[in-house]
Amino acid sequence: MAHQQPVRATLAVPAHRARLVAKAASSMADAVFMDLEDAVPPSEKSLALGEAVQSLAALDWGSKRVTVRINAVDSPFIGDELRALAALPRLDALIVPKAENPSDIVAIADQLRAAAPDRAEPVALDLLIETALGLVNVDALTACHASVAALHLGVGDFAASIGARSSDIGVPPDGYRHVGSANSGYATAPLDLFAYPMMRLLVAARARGLIAIDGPCGAFRDARLTESSAQKAAAMGFDGKQVIHPDQIEPTRRAFMPTAAELAQARRIVEAMEQAEANGQGAVTLDGKMIDYANVRMARRIIGLGS
């Protein structure tokens, strides 16, 4: 999997709020996306684009992955956005909202290249999958152009797209959280509205070597829910998660970093296999469990996450 700097916590910030953008640039977030779409009212679109261009040129972003979410492909704003942003060297990627049709992504990539033909590396495209059609087409979307670098899951709009009865971003509706009851004769079991779209997006990303970023937890003042939501994405194998408030950065980053115990165990697995190889063996028993090369590959990913 081609991977750049960490993207454990990707902070979203409205592009027209210059003070918030400056705070985002100096924050502990691994990545930032300046939003030109949902967080910006129509009357402020032009201001937001100008502020995004200025911020990319003037602010010290350190090693952050810096992206801008443009407006939808059918909006009247996207043409100006592509022309204004295409040549900016500090821009790592554009986030394309409601990505659904491969032809739209190809058209955006072509417009970026035409607007900045001398740019050494074309602007990468992150695809925001937030509709049923986008999820159905996710394999074709990942394969449609070499500029596609990442997939993000848009949990709020996705829930609306499938008709879920929820108004909380990233949280399953009450009626879907459990099945059975104490009196039904069936065991009560947790359900997760987002388990399928998360796994579907993750598999598509991994098949193409792309970055996979989970959508945000809307309950930004709930540190416990923020961290548990991030832990779920990290355990599944996502590279990171969007956050919508600076208070979510630290618990989200922590969730995506292996613990000292996990790192120690991963190193023991690698060392045990290296010893087995030295003895001409392809598997070894460690702590009563059989260890082979699949375990080593998993262990090395954990070690990589801790570096």
KAHU-V657277 format. One record per residue. N is the residue number from 1. SS is DSSP state (2 for helix, 1 for strand, 0 for the rest). PHI is phi in whole degrees, 0 to 359 (NA if undefined). Layout:
n=N ss=SS phi=PHI
n=N ss=SS phi=PHI
This chain:
n=1 ss=0 phi=NA
n=2 ss=0 phi=292
n=3 ss=0 phi=213
n=4 ss=0 phi=256
n=5 ss=0 phi=291
n=6 ss=0 phi=300
n=7 ss=0 phi=229
n=8 ss=0 phi=303
n=9 ss=1 phi=239
n=10 ss=1 phi=252
n=11 ss=1 phi=275
n=12 ss=1 phi=269
n=13 ss=1 phi=213
n=14 ss=1 phi=296
n=15 ss=0 phi=293
n=16 ss=0 phi=277
n=17 ss=0 phi=260
n=18 ss=2 phi=302
n=19 ss=2 phi=296
n=20 ss=2 phi=291
n=21 ss=2 phi=297
n=22 ss=2 phi=297
n=23 ss=2 phi=295
n=24 ss=2 phi=297
n=25 ss=2 phi=297
n=26 ss=0 phi=263
n=27 ss=0 phi=283
n=28 ss=0 phi=272
n=29 ss=0 phi=299
n=30 ss=0 phi=283
n=31 ss=1 phi=211
n=32 ss=1 phi=225
n=33 ss=1 phi=237
n=34 ss=1 phi=277
n=35 ss=1 phi=261
n=36 ss=0 phi=255
n=37 ss=0 phi=259
n=38 ss=0 phi=296
n=39 ss=0 phi=276
n=40 ss=0 phi=237
n=41 ss=0 phi=293
n=42 ss=2 phi=306
n=43 ss=2 phi=292
n=44 ss=2 phi=251
n=45 ss=2 phi=299
n=46 ss=2 phi=295
n=47 ss=2 phi=299
n=48 ss=2 phi=299
n=49 ss=2 phi=296
n=50 ss=2 phi=299
n=51 ss=2 phi=293
n=52 ss=2 phi=297
n=53 ss=2 phi=298
n=54 ss=2 phi=296
n=55 ss=2 phi=295
n=56 ss=2 phi=295
n=57 ss=2 phi=276
n=58 ss=2 phi=256
n=59 ss=0 phi=273
n=60 ss=0 phi=270
n=61 ss=0 phi=265
n=62 ss=0 phi=59
n=63 ss=0 phi=262
n=64 ss=0 phi=297
n=65 ss=1 phi=277
n=66 ss=1 phi=249
n=67 ss=1 phi=228
n=68 ss=1 phi=230
n=69 ss=1 phi=271
n=70 ss=0 phi=277
n=71 ss=0 phi=277
n=72 ss=0 phi=298
n=73 ss=0 phi=298
n=74 ss=0 phi=260
n=75 ss=0 phi=276
n=76 ss=0 phi=282
n=77 ss=0 phi=261
n=78 ss=2 phi=295
n=79 ss=2 phi=299
n=80 ss=2 phi=297
n=81 ss=2 phi=296
n=82 ss=2 phi=296
n=83 ss=2 phi=292
n=84 ss=2 phi=284
n=85 ss=2 phi=261
n=86 ss=0 phi=303
n=87 ss=0 phi=264
n=88 ss=0 phi=287
n=89 ss=0 phi=292
n=90 ss=0 phi=278
n=91 ss=0 phi=283
n=92 ss=0 phi=275
n=93 ss=1 phi=198
n=94 ss=1 phi=255
n=95 ss=1 phi=265
n=96 ss=1 phi=264
n=97 ss=0 phi=284
n=98 ss=0 phi=47
n=99 ss=0 phi=294
n=100 ss=0 phi=225
n=101 ss=0 phi=244
n=102 ss=2 phi=305
n=103 ss=2 phi=298
n=104 ss=2 phi=294
n=105 ss=2 phi=293
n=106 ss=2 phi=298
n=107 ss=2 phi=296
n=108 ss=2 phi=296
n=109 ss=2 phi=300
n=110 ss=2 phi=294
n=111 ss=2 phi=295
n=112 ss=2 phi=296
n=113 ss=2 phi=294
n=114 ss=2 phi=293
n=115 ss=2 phi=283
n=116 ss=0 phi=219
n=117 ss=0 phi=294
n=118 ss=0 phi=265
n=119 ss=0 phi=293
n=120 ss=0 phi=299
n=121 ss=0 phi=242
n=122 ss=0 phi=297
n=123 ss=0 phi=299
n=124 ss=1 phi=289
n=125 ss=1 phi=241
n=126 ss=1 phi=261
n=127 ss=1 phi=259
n=128 ss=1 phi=266
n=129 ss=1 phi=269
n=130 ss=0 phi=218
n=131 ss=0 phi=221
n=132 ss=2 phi=300
n=133 ss=2 phi=294
n=134 ss=2 phi=299
n=135 ss=2 phi=290
n=136 ss=2 phi=298
n=137 ss=0 phi=264
n=138 ss=2 phi=298
n=139 ss=2 phi=296
n=140 ss=2 phi=294
n=141 ss=2 phi=296
n=142 ss=2 phi=293
n=143 ss=2 phi=262
n=144 ss=0 phi=281
n=145 ss=0 phi=201
n=146 ss=0 phi=293
n=147 ss=0 phi=284
n=148 ss=1 phi=293
n=149 ss=1 phi=241
n=150 ss=1 phi=205
n=151 ss=1 phi=240
n=152 ss=1 phi=243
n=153 ss=1 phi=261
n=154 ss=0 phi=268
n=155 ss=2 phi=292
n=156 ss=2 phi=293
n=157 ss=2 phi=292
n=158 ss=2 phi=295
n=159 ss=2 phi=301
n=160 ss=2 phi=294
n=161 ss=2 phi=298
n=162 ss=0 phi=267
n=163 ss=0 phi=84
n=164 ss=0 phi=296
n=165 ss=0 phi=271
n=166 ss=0 phi=213
n=167 ss=0 phi=240
n=168 ss=0 phi=257
n=169 ss=0 phi=290
n=170 ss=0 phi=81
n=171 ss=0 phi=239
n=172 ss=0 phi=299
n=173 ss=0 phi=295
n=174 ss=2 phi=306
n=175 ss=2 phi=291
n=176 ss=2 phi=254
n=177 ss=0 phi=282
n=178 ss=1 phi=217
n=179 ss=1 phi=241
n=180 ss=0 phi=78
n=181 ss=0 phi=204
n=182 ss=0 phi=298
n=183 ss=0 phi=253
n=184 ss=0 phi=273
n=185 ss=0 phi=88
n=186 ss=0 phi=249
n=187 ss=0 phi=291
n=188 ss=0 phi=283
n=189 ss=1 phi=227
n=190 ss=1 phi=287
n=191 ss=0 phi=237
n=192 ss=0 phi=225
n=193 ss=0 phi=302
n=194 ss=0 phi=262
n=195 ss=2 phi=299
n=196 ss=2 phi=293
n=197 ss=2 phi=298
n=198 ss=2 phi=297
n=199 ss=2 phi=292
n=200 ss=2 phi=297
n=201 ss=2 phi=293
n=202 ss=2 phi=297
n=203 ss=2 phi=298
n=204 ss=2 phi=297
n=205 ss=2 phi=295
n=206 ss=2 phi=294
n=207 ss=2 phi=297
n=208 ss=2 phi=250
n=209 ss=0 phi=71
n=210 ss=0 phi=261
n=211 ss=1 phi=288
n=212 ss=1 phi=238
n=213 ss=1 phi=235
n=214 ss=1 phi=283
n=215 ss=0 phi=285
n=216 ss=0 phi=279
n=217 ss=0 phi=264
n=218 ss=0 phi=290
n=219 ss=0 phi=278
n=220 ss=0 phi=290
n=221 ss=0 phi=271
n=222 ss=0 phi=261
n=223 ss=2 phi=297
n=224 ss=2 phi=293
n=225 ss=2 phi=292
n=226 ss=2 phi=303
n=227 ss=2 phi=289
n=228 ss=2 phi=294
n=229 ss=2 phi=295
n=230 ss=2 phi=291
n=231 ss=2 phi=298
n=232 ss=2 phi=298
n=233 ss=2 phi=297
n=234 ss=2 phi=295
n=235 ss=2 phi=296
n=236 ss=2 phi=290
n=237 ss=0 phi=122
n=238 ss=0 phi=296
n=239 ss=0 phi=276
n=240 ss=1 phi=184
n=241 ss=1 phi=212
n=242 ss=1 phi=290
n=243 ss=1 phi=232
n=244 ss=0 phi=246
n=245 ss=0 phi=209
n=246 ss=0 phi=303
n=247 ss=2 phi=297
n=248 ss=2 phi=273
n=249 ss=2 phi=296
n=250 ss=2 phi=296
n=251 ss=2 phi=295
n=252 ss=2 phi=287
n=253 ss=2 phi=299
n=254 ss=2 phi=298
n=255 ss=2 phi=296
n=256 ss=0 phi=270
n=257 ss=0 phi=255
n=258 ss=0 phi=297
n=259 ss=0 phi=286
n=260 ss=2 phi=299
n=261 ss=2 phi=294
n=262 ss=2 phi=295
n=263 ss=2 phi=295
n=264 ss=2 phi=297
n=265 ss=2 phi=293
n=266 ss=2 phi=298
n=267 ss=2 phi=293
n=268 ss=2 phi=297
n=269 ss=2 phi=296
n=270 ss=2 phi=297
n=271 ss=2 phi=296
n=272 ss=2 phi=296
n=273 ss=2 phi=289
n=274 ss=2 phi=298
n=275 ss=2 phi=293
n=276 ss=2 phi=297
n=277 ss=2 phi=299
n=278 ss=2 phi=298
n=279 ss=0 phi=264
n=280 ss=0 phi=78
n=281 ss=0 phi=246
n=282 ss=0 phi=253
n=283 ss=0 phi=205
n=284 ss=1 phi=208
n=285 ss=1 phi=265
n=286 ss=1 phi=224
n=287 ss=0 phi=55
n=288 ss=0 phi=79
n=289 ss=1 phi=235
n=290 ss=1 phi=282
n=291 ss=1 phi=244
n=292 ss=0 phi=226
n=293 ss=2 phi=292
n=294 ss=2 phi=297
n=295 ss=2 phi=299
n=296 ss=2 phi=295
n=297 ss=2 phi=297
n=298 ss=2 phi=294
n=299 ss=2 phi=296
n=300 ss=2 phi=292
n=301 ss=2 phi=296
n=302 ss=2 phi=297
n=303 ss=2 phi=298
n=304 ss=2 phi=297
n=305 ss=2 phi=294
n=306 ss=0 phi=272
n=307 ss=0 phi=271
